[in-house]
Amino acid sequence: MGLGILLIPFLISKLGKEAFGIAVLAESTIIFFEVISLSIRQALSRYVTFSLAQKNDEDLRKYLATGKCVLWVGAVLVLVIGCVISIQFENIFTVPVILENDSKWLFGLLTLSFCVTIPNMVYWAVLYANQRMDIINMATSVGLVVRAMSIFVLFSVLPLHLISLKTYGVIYLLMRLFENYYVYFWHKKVMPGLIIRWQDSSLKYVRSILSYSGHTAIDRVSSLLYENTANVLINIFWGPAYNSIYAVSLKFPKLLNRLFKETAWMLSPTLTELAANNDKVRFEKLYSIFTKISTIVVTPISLFLIAFSDFLINLWVGPGFESAALLLRIHMVPMLLIIPLAIAGGATNAYAKVKIPSQVALLSAVFNLVIGVFLGKYMGWGLKGIALGSLFAQVFYGGIFLPIYASYVSGILLSRFLLESLIRPLFVALTCVFFIWGGLFIASPNDLKLQIGCSLCGAILYYWFNYRYILNSDEKRYISDSVNLIKTRFSSSRA
């Protein structure tokens, strides 16, 4: 994540604002193909986890073999569509003439990278079902580090004419190849006797996988509409330079999302196992502990980014991106709710209640686009209007609907859960921030260094106070066990 923070200003300086915007646009477009791959992976992960929990080896083999066949069909479909878009890229999007050829090469290489990944999703599902999130995260992290370091080194030593979107695409392809080999290698270590044979596939299991993945695909489309469709619209309305500004404003929220939402997703196999064994007491305890700890951790970080967004953006990418600071403040507001409540998605997945959430998510995403286009284009608010549309939709779906529905399907008392796990820790955090920042801005409104220093010290004291006096023994034990588990699995993966 730290490399990502360093990589964006480096790429902007080497490629230029418009070329970087094209890279953002191309990656945002290619991610739409994730609807095919990740929805099937999510279905496979759920069924394989369930089969392992119930020790049903026959179902395990059939689901994996059938999923492999379905994924290969998806890879071919993506390759065909991606090639068509690549050839017509400059006719579909707003692309400067000088970047037309490079943009075609970039999208073609990204398509090839994605086609390599899709069939390999069956091995990701094996690791997921065995709760080896340490290996999954290590594969992703190592791939990102290899990509970032390759860009830093090659873009620093290559001749100027080779520092291009085409070279960026080649590096991206090599990163995907490395990442997927890592996952393939480790799935054999985790389940050494597992053989996924084509002849074990079954039409019956195709229907099960596609039925489940159909609903999750709607949810994936919805999540992509929040950001990726916004990037397409921004390109059409205002051009690639504005893609760069919007991408900069999203980096910090995306980092927080990745850190905490992926942690919530890592708990999905455990929640699925508890649901399969009808262990509601442990299910509710894990659900509540995650929300409470996430609220305590995320709130000061989100408020710090809101308060000092101008300083951080200027320090990070320099002049020319001042409008990204306001967008950052807008993007951080929903994080106060949707990150602590992110585990609600794991709860609905555990009980296989994904149909209604996927439909509501799609409606929310459409609402996001309609409001964003109305405010941004027709009201003349520009990128601010796009960001506000995202804010309203995310708060409605992730902060209101999803936790209510998850509590309903899991049998958790919503009022008690919200009071103990969200409202109380959030109130403590806001109270501390109000007195610390209120006093600072009154006493020294122009001393930015003092404000930042005192804010950081206050955050450290706040975390210590919560750990010492607010968290109970079970919640402290959960933190300790999580840290020890991460250390143990990291050491075993490295070995």
Secondary structure, DSSP 8 states (H G I E B T S, - for coil): -HHHHHHHHHHHHHH-HHHHHHHHHHHHHHGGGHHHHHHHHHHHHHHHHHHHHTT-HHHHHHHHHHHHHHHHHHHHHHHHHHHHHHHTHHHHS---GGGHHHHHHHHHHHHHHHHHHHHHHHHHHHHHHTT-HHHHHHHHHHHHHHHHHHHHHHHHHS-GGG-SHHHHHHHHHHHHHHHHHHHHHHHHHHSTT----GGG--HHHHHHHHHHHHHHHHHHHHHHHHHHHHHHHHHHHH-HHHHHHHHHHHHHHHHHHHHHHHHHHHTHHHHHHHHHTT-HHHHHHHHHHHHHHHHHHHHHHHHHHHHTHHHHHHHHH-TT-THHHHHHHHHHTTHHHHTTTTHHHHHHHHTT--HHHHHHHHHHHHHHHHHHHIIIIISS-THHHHHHHHHHHHIIIIIIIHHHHHHHHHT--HHHHHIIIIIHHHHHHHHHHHHHHHHHHHH-TT-HHHHHHHHHHHHHHHHHHIIIIIS-HHHHHHHHHHHHHHHHHHHHHH-
